[in-house]
Amino acid sequence: MSSSKIETTDGAVAEYVTAVIGGQLFGLPISRVQDVFMPERLTRVPLSSAEIAGVLNLRGRIVTVIDMRARLGLARADDGKPPMAVGVDLRGESYGLLIDQIGEVLRLPEASREENPVNLDPRMAKFAGGVHRLDGQLMVVLDVDRVLELLPKAAIAA
């Protein structure tokens, strides 16, 4: 039984770690989230794309930190708050996704997940694996594989 889907009487439930990026609520499947941390001592990678904030050593692992605002084509945060990072893995490599703030873990019925609406910002749609409509706001489900796999090749050459 995987940790991200829990069978209930009314069907499968998915768990998401919520994060805010540029005022938009995102949900990351909890099964993909390794940890949440404050990115400190970030080392810039020469010749990398703007989407790569840098690399850091996190408990002995080298983590490539992705600036999710740049990845989504959003302006840099100017509120002076330190960013947070969500640790994810792809094929044995460790990444940190820079976000504005981390939220709570939400348990939502799989059945309430909808396809990307046609009016979803195309910058978000290419990384979205559907949406959940919550009270008064839309939570975009972040497809972690797409976020990492569509990185410019120069970004990973580090």
Salt bridges, closest charged atoms under 4 A:
GLU15 OE2 - ARG107 NE 3.64
ASP35 OD2 - ARG59 NH2 2.71
ASP35 OD2 - ARG61 NH2 3.96
GLU51 OE1 - ARG71 NH1 2.91
ASP67 OD2 - ARG76 NH1 3.96
ASP100 OD2 - ARG69 NH2 2.87
GLU110 OE2 - LYS5 NZ 3.82
GLU114 OE1 - ARG133 NE 2.98
ASP121 OD2 - ARG123 NH2 2.79
ASP143 OD2 - ARG146 NE 3.09
ASP145 OD1 - ARG32 NH1 2.70
GLU149 OE2 - ARG91 NH1 2.97
